[in-house]
């Protein structure tokens, strides 16, 4: 007989309180100090302008976290983390760090002078300010006791959940095997080739073998569902148990597709969502567990990074855990829609990059249609278009991010109006986490389906964020609904 979950008031969201409430303020002061020093230096040395603008952007995205009712388990936390990397750390590395396998000019600057990044970076900063304004205006922490969307919180994770987990794992494995067969088989010594043929992080999502790609999502759905079921309120389990072993197996299964497609960000999202589920279910974090999660995350990302650039299948343990591999994975790439990429998009639209006029958003409506049915279907993901027109790279894409995407579509109206609306949308999505914290199934639905919306907005743009989040939500809703087929009268309601 299941243990009745302890009652938690609806909308009683875990908050960053006590000593933790001082952390956002300290982070804000640190970025503000860097921005002021860099701006002062930029008056004499223009190479400091990207640091000043990027650090100011980090200050802006930190503002929502200063609210006393801010919950760190929402889409905005990912927005802050991505901005800290792309807007904060990356310009510091470009100015003071050593170049990696590719020069900074080839990777970021493209021969442009610093005035180019100062001018277009100011538009980038304005766009982020309005994006933050829209998010805060949406009142993301508002309670939602009477929302009609509470109907989605009715399912429970009943005794049939283990069977559903197995079913999801089988569906995901079928999709994984089908994708590998459709792309020519698995060759660990040819990650770069696999990546170029349709597996880059941003270039070919839903463009090639879309059905197989969608089915592989059930691997990570099985893992997240298992985590939530094991961590449900009132349930205890020993460290050495079948549940833990099963969780490790499902995690490894969920990592196979990101490794095959060289998608480092997917592994990060998998672990981020897992931690959010644990936190929202009021499970305390243990130090050794956090350290283990950190090591596994870094090792997984570095393994993919090193394998992509290696001509052999041998990657040593020492190289996987090396600091330079961490830098190559996080800093020395064009992921996360940084200041440099946004400046190139803003500065080259519409002269080099044709104005999209909304196509980067509405184009995602065609994403569910298989290319086998519509062979001439236009490119849905905007990343490859940016890669080709801006960087001359026709084999992999570069994410535009929400600010540059709005300029690309509508120039000034996109910045002034579009970024505000995008921020409001992220805020409304964030508000959904307050629907019902007593229900483990709703925690799973929100974390697995909607938590990554903010991150997707800063990478794929608004259209990509909406499609990817909706697709993930439908997959997890299917699984959670099956879990309710055989409910337990003593289970949570």
C-alpha positions as CSV (number, residue, x, y, z in Angstrom):
1,X,0.0,0.0,0.0
2,X,1.4,3.3,-1.0
3,X,2.1,6.0,1.6
4,X,-0.1,9.1,1.3
5,X,1.9,12.1,0.2
6,X,2.2,14.9,2.7
7,X,-0.1,17.7,1.9
8,X,1.4,20.8,0.4
9,X,-0.6,23.9,-0.2
10,X,-1.2,24.5,-3.9
11,X,1.2,27.0,-5.2
12,X,3.6,26.4,-2.3
13,X,6.6,26.5,-4.6
14,X,10.1,25.8,-3.3
15,X,11.8,29.2,-3.0
16,X,15.3,30.5,-2.8
17,X,15.0,31.7,0.8
18,X,17.2,32.2,3.8
19,X,20.9,32.4,3.1
20,X,20.3,31.4,-0.5
21,X,18.4,34.6,-1.2
22,X,21.6,36.6,-1.0
23,X,23.2,34.6,-3.9
24,X,21.4,36.4,-6.8
25,X,22.3,39.8,-5.3
26,X,26.0,38.8,-5.0
27,X,26.0,37.5,-8.5
28,X,24.4,40.7,-9.8
29,X,27.1,42.9,-8.0
30,X,29.8,40.8,-9.5
31,X,28.6,41.2,-13.0
32,X,27.9,44.9,-12.4
33,X,31.5,45.4,-11.3
34,X,32.8,43.6,-14.3
35,X,30.6,45.7,-16.6
36,X,31.6,49.0,-15.0
37,X,35.3,48.2,-15.2
38,X,35.1,47.0,-18.8
39,X,33.0,50.0,-19.9
40,X,35.6,52.3,-18.4
41,X,38.4,50.4,-20.1
42,X,36.5,50.4,-23.4
43,X,36.7,54.1,-23.7
44,X,40.5,53.7,-24.3
45,X,40.5,50.1,-25.5
46,X,37.5,49.1,-27.7
47,X,38.2,45.4,-27.3
48,X,36.5,45.7,-23.9
49,X,33.1,46.6,-25.3
50,X,31.9,43.0,-25.7
51,X,32.8,42.3,-22.0
52,X,30.9,45.4,-20.9
53,X,27.8,44.7,-22.9
54,X,27.8,41.0,-22.1
55,X,28.3,41.6,-18.4
56,X,25.5,44.1,-18.4
57,X,23.3,41.5,-20.1
58,X,24.1,39.1,-17.2
59,X,23.0,41.8,-14.8
60,X,19.7,42.2,-16.5
61,X,18.8,38.5,-16.5
62,X,19.7,38.3,-12.8
63,X,17.1,40.9,-11.8
64,X,14.1,38.5,-11.7
65,X,16.0,36.3,-9.2
66,X,16.1,39.1,-6.7
67,X,12.4,38.8,-6.0
68,X,11.6,37.1,-2.7
69,X,9.1,34.8,-4.3
70,X,11.5,33.7,-7.1
71,X,11.6,29.9,-7.6
72,X,14.9,28.6,-9.1
73,X,13.0,25.6,-10.5
74,X,11.6,27.3,-13.6
75,X,12.6,28.2,-17.2
76,X,14.3,31.4,-16.2
77,X,17.1,29.6,-14.3
78,X,18.2,28.1,-17.6
79,X,18.0,31.6,-19.2
80,X,20.4,32.9,-16.6
81,X,22.8,30.0,-16.9
82,X,23.0,30.3,-20.7
83,X,23.5,34.1,-20.6
84,X,26.2,33.8,-18.0
85,X,28.1,31.5,-20.4
86,X,27.4,33.2,-23.7
87,X,27.2,36.8,-22.6
88,X,29.5,36.8,-19.6
89,X,32.3,34.2,-19.8
90,X,32.7,34.0,-23.6
91,X,33.7,37.7,-24.1
92,X,36.2,37.3,-21.2
93,X,37.8,34.3,-22.8
94,X,38.0,36.1,-26.2
95,X,39.8,39.1,-24.5
96,X,42.0,37.3,-22.1
97,X,42.0,33.6,-22.9
98,X,44.1,31.4,-25.2
99,X,42.7,30.3,-28.5
100,X,41.5,26.8,-28.8
101,X,41.5,24.6,-31.9
102,X,40.1,27.5,-33.9
103,X,41.1,31.2,-33.7
104,X,38.8,33.7,-32.1
105,X,38.6,35.6,-35.4
106,X,37.4,32.5,-37.3
107,X,35.0,31.4,-34.5
108,X,33.5,34.7,-33.4
109,X,34.9,37.9,-34.9
110,X,35.0,37.2,-38.6
111,X,37.3,40.1,-39.3
112,X,35.0,42.7,-37.8
113,X,36.3,45.6,-35.7
114,X,35.3,46.3,-32.2
115,X,33.0,49.2,-33.1
116,X,30.8,46.7,-35.0
117,X,30.2,44.7,-31.9
118,X,29.7,47.8,-29.8
119,X,27.0,49.2,-32.1
120,X,25.1,45.9,-32.7
121,X,25.8,44.8,-29.1
122,X,23.8,47.8,-27.9
123,X,20.8,46.6,-29.8
124,X,21.4,43.1,-28.3
125,X,21.5,44.6,-24.8
126,X,18.3,46.6,-25.5
127,X,16.6,43.4,-26.7
128,X,17.5,41.5,-23.5
129,X,16.3,44.4,-21.4
130,X,12.9,44.3,-23.0
131,X,12.9,40.4,-22.9
132,X,13.5,40.6,-19.1
133,X,10.8,43.3,-18.8
134,X,8.2,41.1,-20.5
135,X,9.1,38.2,-18.3
136,X,8.7,40.2,-15.1
137,X,5.5,41.8,-16.3
138,X,3.9,38.3,-16.8
139,X,4.2,37.7,-13.0
140,X,5.8,34.3,-13.4
141,X,5.4,33.4,-9.7
142,X,1.6,34.1,-9.6
143,X,-0.4,31.2,-8.1
144,X,-2.8,29.3,-10.4
145,X,-5.3,27.6,-8.1
146,X,-8.2,28.2,-10.4
147,X,-6.5,27.6,-13.8
148,X,-8.4,25.4,-16.2
149,X,-5.0,23.8,-16.9
150,X,-5.2,22.1,-13.6
151,X,-7.0,19.3,-15.5
152,X,-3.5,18.1,-16.5
153,X,-2.7,17.6,-12.8
154,X,-5.4,15.0,-12.3
155,X,-3.3,11.9,-13.4
156,X,-1.4,10.1,-10.8
157,X,1.7,7.8,-11.0
158,X,-0.1,4.6,-10.1
159,X,1.2,1.0,-9.8
160,X,1.3,0.7,-13.6
161,X,4.2,3.2,-13.7
162,X,7.0,0.6,-13.8
163,X,5.3,-1.0,-16.8
164,X,5.0,2.3,-18.5
165,X,8.6,3.1,-17.9
166,X,9.6,-0.2,-19.6
167,X,7.2,0.6,-22.5
168,X,8.8,4.0,-23.0
169,X,12.3,2.6,-22.9
170,X,11.3,0.0,-25.5
171,X,9.8,2.7,-27.8
172,X,12.8,4.9,-27.4
173,X,15.2,2.0,-28.1
174,X,13.2,1.2,-31.2
175,X,13.5,4.8,-32.4
176,X,17.2,4.9,-31.5
177,X,18.0,1.7,-33.5
178,X,15.9,2.9,-36.4
179,X,17.7,6.2,-36.5
180,X,21.1,4.5,-36.4
181,X,20.2,2.2,-39.2
182,X,18.7,5.0,-41.3
183,X,21.9,7.1,-40.9
184,X,24.3,4.3,-42.0
185,X,25.0,2.5,-38.7
186,X,27.0,3.4,-35.6
187,X,30.7,4.1,-36.0
188,X,32.4,5.6,-32.9
189,X,35.4,6.7,-34.9
190,X,33.2,8.9,-37.1
191,X,31.3,11.3,-34.8
192,X,32.1,14.3,-37.1
193,X,30.7,12.5,-40.0
194,X,27.5,11.5,-38.1
195,X,27.2,15.1,-36.9
196,X,27.5,16.5,-40.4
197,X,25.0,14.1,-41.9
198,X,22.2,15.2,-39.6
199,X,23.1,15.2,-36.0
200,X,24.4,18.6,-35.1
201,X,23.0,20.3,-32.1
202,X,21.2,22.9,-34.0
203,X,21.4,22.2,-37.7
204,X,19.2,19.2,-38.6
205,X,16.7,18.9,-35.8
206,X,13.4,17.6,-37.3
207,X,14.9,18.0,-40.7
208,X,16.1,14.4,-41.2
209,X,14.6,11.2,-39.9
210,X,12.2,13.3,-37.8
211,X,10.0,10.3,-36.8
212,X,12.9,8.3,-35.5
213,X,14.2,11.4,-33.7
214,X,10.9,11.9,-32.0
215,X,10.7,8.3,-30.9
216,X,14.1,8.4,-29.3
217,X,12.7,11.0,-26.8
218,X,11.0,8.2,-25.0
219,X,14.4,7.0,-23.7
220,X,14.8,10.2,-21.7
221,X,11.0,10.2,-20.8
222,X,11.5,6.7,-19.3
223,X,14.4,8.0,-17.2
224,X,12.6,11.1,-15.9
225,X,9.5,9.1,-15.2
226,X,11.6,6.6,-13.3
227,X,13.2,9.4,-11.3
228,X,9.9,10.9,-10.3
229,X,8.4,7.6,-9.4
230,X,11.3,6.6,-7.2
231,X,11.4,10.0,-5.5
232,X,7.7,10.3,-5.0
233,X,6.7,11.6,-1.5
234,X,6.8,8.9,1.2
235,X,8.8,6.4,-0.8
236,X,12.2,5.3,0.6
237,X,14.8,3.2,-1.1
238,X,18.4,2.0,-0.3
239,X,21.3,3.2,-2.3
240,X,22.1,-0.3,-3.5
241,X,18.7,-1.3,-4.9
242,X,17.1,-2.3,-8.1
243,X,15.6,1.1,-8.4
244,X,19.0,2.8,-8.4
245,X,20.5,0.3,-10.8
246,X,17.5,0.7,-13.1
247,X,17.9,4.5,-13.0
248,X,21.6,4.3,-14.0
249,X,20.7,2.0,-16.9
250,X,17.9,4.3,-18.1
251,X,20.2,7.3,-17.8
252,X,22.9,5.6,-19.9
253,X,20.1,4.7,-22.4
254,X,19.0,8.3,-22.6
255,X,22.6,9.4,-23.3
256,X,23.1,7.2,-26.4
257,X,21.2,9.4,-28.8
258,X,23.0,12.6,-27.8
259,X,26.3,10.9,-28.0
260,X,25.5,9.5,-31.5
261,X,24.4,12.9,-32.7
262,X,27.0,14.9,-30.8
263,X,24.4,16.9,-29.0
264,X,26.1,18.0,-25.8
265,X,23.3,20.2,-24.7
266,X,20.8,17.3,-24.5
267,X,22.8,15.7,-21.7
268,X,23.0,18.9,-19.8
269,X,19.2,19.3,-20.1
270,X,18.6,15.7,-19.0
271,X,20.6,16.3,-15.8
272,X,19.1,19.7,-15.2
273,X,15.5,18.4,-15.4
274,X,16.5,15.5,-13.1
275,X,17.7,17.9,-10.4
276,X,14.6,20.0,-10.8
277,X,12.3,17.0,-10.3
278,X,14.2,16.0,-7.2
279,X,14.1,19.6,-5.8
280,X,10.4,20.1,-6.6
281,X,9.5,16.8,-4.9
282,X,11.3,18.1,-1.8
283,X,14.1,15.6,-1.9
284,X,17.3,17.0,-0.2
285,X,20.4,17.0,-2.2
286,X,23.4,15.2,-0.9
287,X,26.9,16.6,-1.5
288,X,28.3,13.4,-2.9
289,X,25.4,13.1,-5.3
290,X,25.9,16.7,-6.6
291,X,29.6,16.0,-7.0
292,X,28.9,12.8,-8.9
293,X,26.3,14.5,-11.1
294,X,28.8,17.3,-11.9
295,X,31.6,14.8,-12.8
296,X,29.3,12.8,-15.0
297,X,28.0,15.9,-16.8
298,X,31.4,17.3,-17.5
299,X,32.8,13.9,-18.5
300,X,29.9,13.2,-20.9
301,X,30.1,16.6,-22.6
302,X,33.9,16.4,-22.9
303,X,33.7,12.9,-24.3
304,X,31.4,14.1,-27.1
305,X,33.6,17.2,-27.8
306,X,36.8,15.1,-28.0
307,X,35.1,12.4,-30.0
308,X,33.8,14.9,-32.6
309,X,37.3,16.1,-33.3
310,X,39.1,12.8,-33.1
311,X,39.9,10.6,-36.0
312,X,40.0,7.5,-33.8
313,X,37.6,5.9,-31.3
314,X,40.1,6.1,-28.5
315,X,39.5,8.9,-26.0
316,X,41.5,8.8,-22.7
317,X,40.0,9.3,-19.3
318,X,42.5,12.1,-18.5
319,X,41.5,14.0,-21.6
320,X,37.8,13.7,-20.9
321,X,38.3,15.3,-17.5
322,X,40.8,17.9,-18.6
323,X,40.1,21.7,-18.2
324,X,40.8,22.5,-21.8
325,X,38.1,20.0,-22.8
326,X,35.7,21.8,-20.6
327,X,36.6,25.1,-22.2
328,X,36.2,23.6,-25.7
329,X,32.8,22.2,-24.7
330,X,31.4,25.4,-23.2
331,X,33.3,28.4,-24.4
332,X,35.0,27.8,-27.7
333,X,31.9,27.2,-29.8
334,X,28.9,29.1,-31.3
335,X,26.2,27.6,-29.1
336,X,23.9,29.5,-26.8
337,X,23.4,32.5,-29.2
338,X,26.1,34.8,-27.8
339,X,26.8,38.5,-28.3
340,X,29.1,37.9,-31.3
341,X,26.6,35.8,-33.2
342,X,23.8,38.2,-32.5
343,X,25.9,41.1,-33.7
344,X,26.6,39.4,-37.0
345,X,22.9,38.6,-37.5
346,X,21.9,42.2,-36.6
347,X,24.6,43.8,-38.7
348,X,24.0,41.6,-41.8
349,X,20.2,41.8,-42.0
350,X,18.8,42.3,-44.6
351,X,21.9,43.0,-46.8
352,X,23.5,39.6,-46.4
353,X,20.9,37.6,-44.5
354,X,17.4,38.1,-46.1
355,X,14.8,39.3,-43.6
356,X,12.7,36.3,-42.5
357,X,9.4,38.2,-41.9
358,X,8.2,35.7,-39.4
359,X,9.3,32.5,-41.2
360,X,11.7,31.4,-38.5
361,X,8.7,31.2,-36.2
362,X,5.8,30.0,-38.4
363,X,8.1,27.6,-40.3
364,X,8.0,25.3,-37.3
365,X,4.3,24.5,-38.1
366,X,5.7,22.3,-40.9
367,X,8.1,20.4,-38.5
368,X,5.7,17.5,-37.8
369,X,5.3,16.7,-41.5
370,X,7.8,14.0,-42.5
371,X,10.2,14.9,-45.3
372,X,9.2,11.6,-47.0
373,X,5.7,13.1,-47.3
374,X,6.9,16.6,-48.3
375,X,10.3,16.1,-50.0
376,X,10.6,19.9,-50.8
377,X,9.7,21.0,-47.3
378,X,11.7,24.1,-46.5
379,X,14.3,24.2,-43.7
380,X,12.5,24.5,-40.4
381,X,15.3,25.2,-38.1
382,X,16.9,28.6,-38.7
383,X,20.3,27.5,-37.5
384,X,21.5,26.2,-40.9
385,X,20.5,29.4,-42.6
386,X,22.6,31.5,-40.2
387,X,25.5,29.0,-40.6
388,X,25.4,29.3,-44.4
389,X,24.8,33.1,-44.9
390,X,26.8,34.4,-42.0
391,X,29.6,31.8,-41.5
392,X,29.7,30.2,-44.9
393,X,29.1,26.8,-43.3
394,X,26.6,24.7,-45.1
395,X,27.0,21.6,-43.0
396,X,26.1,22.8,-39.5
397,X,23.9,25.5,-38.0
398,X,24.3,28.3,-35.5
399,X,21.4,29.2,-33.2
400,X,20.2,32.7,-33.5
401,X,18.6,33.2,-30.1
402,X,15.5,35.2,-29.4
403,X,16.9,38.7,-29.7
404,X,18.7,38.2,-33.0
405,X,15.8,36.2,-34.3
406,X,13.4,39.1,-33.6
407,X,15.8,41.5,-35.5
408,X,16.2,39.0,-38.3
409,X,12.4,38.8,-38.8
410,X,11.2,42.4,-38.2
411,X,14.3,44.6,-37.3
412,X,13.3,47.4,-34.9
413,X,9.7,46.4,-34.5
414,X,10.9,42.9,-33.6
415,X,13.3,44.3,-30.9
416,X,10.8,46.7,-29.4
417,X,7.7,44.5,-29.5
418,X,8.8,40.9,-30.3
419,X,11.3,40.6,-27.4
420,X,8.7,41.8,-24.9
421,X,6.2,39.3,-26.1
422,X,8.8,36.5,-26.0
423,X,9.6,37.4,-22.4
424,X,5.9,37.4,-21.5
425,X,5.5,34.0,-23.1
426,X,8.4,32.6,-21.0
427,X,6.8,34.2,-17.9
428,X,3.5,32.6,-18.6
429,X,5.1,29.2,-19.1
430,X,7.0,29.6,-15.9
431,X,3.7,30.4,-14.1
432,X,2.5,26.9,-14.9
433,X,4.8,25.4,-12.4
434,X,2.5,26.7,-9.7
435,X,-0.6,24.7,-10.7
436,X,-0.2,21.8,-8.3
437,X,2.9,20.8,-6.3
438,X,1.0,18.0,-4.4
439,X,0.9,15.9,-7.6
440,X,4.0,14.1,-8.6
441,X,2.6,13.6,-12.1
442,X,2.3,17.3,-12.7
443,X,5.8,17.9,-11.5
444,X,6.9,15.4,-14.2
445,X,4.8,17.1,-16.8
446,X,6.1,20.5,-16.1
447,X,9.8,19.6,-15.6
448,X,10.0,17.3,-18.6
449,X,7.8,19.2,-21.0
450,X,8.0,22.9,-20.2
451,X,11.1,23.5,-18.0
452,X,13.4,23.8,-20.9
453,X,11.3,26.4,-22.7
454,X,13.6,29.3,-21.6
455,X,16.7,27.5,-22.8
456,X,15.1,26.7,-26.1
457,X,14.1,30.3,-26.5
458,X,17.8,31.4,-26.1
459,X,19.0,28.8,-28.7
460,X,16.3,27.8,-31.2
461,X,14.2,31.0,-30.9
462,X,10.6,31.3,-30.1
463,X,9.2,29.0,-32.8
464,X,11.7,26.3,-32.0
465,X,11.0,26.6,-28.2
466,X,7.3,26.3,-28.7
467,X,7.5,23.2,-31.0
468,X,10.2,21.4,-29.0
469,X,8.4,22.1,-25.7
470,X,5.1,21.0,-27.1
471,X,6.5,17.8,-28.5
472,X,8.2,16.9,-25.2
473,X,5.0,17.7,-23.3
474,X,2.9,15.5,-25.5
475,X,5.4,12.6,-25.1
476,X,5.4,12.9,-21.3
477,X,1.6,13.4,-21.2
478,X,1.2,10.2,-23.1
479,X,3.3,8.3,-20.6
480,X,1.7,9.9,-17.5
481,X,-1.8,9.2,-18.8
482,X,-0.8,5.5,-19.1
483,X,0.4,5.6,-15.6
484,X,-3.1,6.5,-14.4
485,X,-4.8,3.5,-16.1
486,X,-4.3,1.5,-13.0
487,X,-4.6,4.1,-10.2
488,X,-3.9,3.4,-6.5
489,X,-6.7,4.6,-4.2
490,X,-4.0,5.5,-1.6
491,X,-1.8,7.3,-4.0
492,X,-1.5,11.1,-4.3
493,X,-4.4,13.0,-5.7
